[in-house]
Amino acid sequence: MKKITIFVLFLSVFCARAQKVDLDRFYFGVNYQILPKEHVPFEKRTYSSKVKLGGALQVYASPSSINEKINVIGWKKVEENGTVDIEFNLEDFVDKGASTVMRTEEQKDKDGRVISRKDFYAVVSKYTTRGYAKIKGPVTPTQATDKQVEEEKAKQAAVATNRFLKNAVVKKDSSAAKEGFNIGFNGELEFKTKEFADSQSAVKDFNINKTAYRDKMLREFADNSLNTLSYNINTTYGFKPKSDNEILWILDAKNEEGKTQIEAIQAVKALFAGMKADEPIDDLKSNMQPLIEYFDSLKTKYTEDNKPSRKMRYSAYYNLAVIYLMLDQPEKAIAESEKLIANDYDKSDGKAMIEKANKLIASFKAAKTNTTHNPALK
């Protein structure tokens, strides 16, 4: 009887282990575009730019060299009259003087009493900057806030009750309706030298390296201004390429299912390796179909209401949602994510996936496209 009990116990432990499901993360690379906020028809995606440099900026670089760095990704650059026209003007960079600053460092004992003090000296130089960028191009008007609506109503009411304006034609301010936007680079910059034990050494260091410090800040001003311009124009109009890593949950097992899953992730990696941000993915969608069908089959293969089966269904829903997102099919990704949540194993992943899919749908709507793989105009 004792032997039978031990055998039954061993069998139950063996069965429990046999039912255990371990899922591992497997990464694969993807390439796609961050879509612009504004829609411009493909054939009209041209831009022109001109650069002006004034004051100290004239010795830093030539306008033509900076102009070459202005790029709207996915658009064609033309000499003039582009759909988007950019004026980049760095007017001046002015030295506003320098002053010595002191910092005192104190050491305290365990009772909080100061037992020593040490002073450190540095020189701080200040510079003022002037510049701007004017970007002329299509911009979707932003919806007026409640406050703006109320202010407009108040203006109209004031006109209606004013005896001198009652029959007059009052022109509305149309500045808000103008196309494009501006960026300002006016401001103040500071440079602080390293610290010294005495003020004389700090001043000496500054006087020796004054020109180098000034040139460093001038370069930073010019480079940061150009980076700010690039970020704004490409967020608004550009098709910025992005490379990323996504994960699939794959069964870690030496059984037949485990072998099939390893083959599946190897195929996913190989197929997505050929994905390019600015090329269509129609062939990829077609080649991925057998893999989609395989992951889809797991939903009906593992139907029991236990944790191992739910984990397998979870991996199927999750993997399909990721694949559909990467194939620019957010609606299908949402459908799989909703099933993932209903499956009741790690619901948070399903909610996060739905949020990603909805953001993708919103970006499609803004850019008036249905893909993150748009060709460049050449």
C-alpha positions, 0 to 999 in steps of 0.5 A: 500500500505504501508503494502505491501511495509513493507511486501516486505521489510521484505521478502527481508531481510528474504530471504537475511538472509536465503541465508547467509552461515557461515563456521566455522573451525573444527579441526581433528588430523592426524599422518604421517611421514616426509619422508627422503631425501634418498631412501634405500630399506626396507630390507636394512634399518639397521644402526650401530653406535659407540661412542668415548669420549675423554678428559673431556667428559669421566667423563660426560657419558659412550660411551654405554649410548650415543650410546643407544640414537643414533636412525635412526627412522624406521630402525633396529639397528645392531651391525656392518656393517649396511647400514648406519654406524655412528661414533660419536666422542666427542674428548675434551672440554677444559677450556680456561680461564675466564675474568671479563666484565663490562656493564654500564647502563645510565639514561637520562632526557627528554633532553637526558642528562645523569643523572646517571650511574651504572656499572654491572660486570659479569665473562665470561668463554670460552671453546673450543670443538672438535668433529665430526661425520662420517656417511657412507651411500648412498647419492644422488650426488648433481648436480654440480653448473654452477661455478663448471662445469666451473672450471672443464672445465678450469682444463680439458683445462689446462691439454689438453694444458700442454705439460707435461700432454698431454699424461699422465693419470690424475686421477680425484678427486673422493672424492665427489663421496664417500658415506656419510657425516661428521658433525663437532663439533669444536668451542668455547662456552661462559658462562656468570654469572649473573651480580653484582654491583661490580667485586669482587662479580662477581669473588667470585661467579664464583670461588665458582660455577666454576665447576658447570658452566663448567659442565653445558656447557659440558652437553650442548655441548654433548647434542647439538652435539647428537641432531645435529647428530640425526637431520641430520641422520633422515633428511637424512634417518629416517621416523620421525613421526609427529602429526598435526591438520588439518582443514575443513570448515563446515557449521554453520547452524541449517538446514538439511545441517548443521546437515549433515555437523556436522555428517561429521566432527564427522566422519572425526575426528573419522576415522582419530583418528585411523591413525598411522604414521607407519601403512598403511592407506588403510582401512582409505581410504576405510572408507573415501569414503562415506565422499568424495562422500558427499563433492563431491556432494556439487559441483553440489548441489550449482551451482548458481553464488552467494556468498553463493553458491560459499562459499559452493563450496569453502568448498567442494573443500577445504575439499576434497583437505585437505582429499586427502592430508592427504590420500597421494593423492596429485594429487587429492588434486591439482585437487580440489585446481585448482577448488577452485581457479576457483571458485573465493572465497579465491584463496590463499587457493587453491594456498597454497594447491597446494604448499603443494601437490607439496612438498609432490610429491617431497618428494615421489620422493626423498624417492621413495614411495607413502605414508607417512605411512611406516612400521618400520624394526624390 
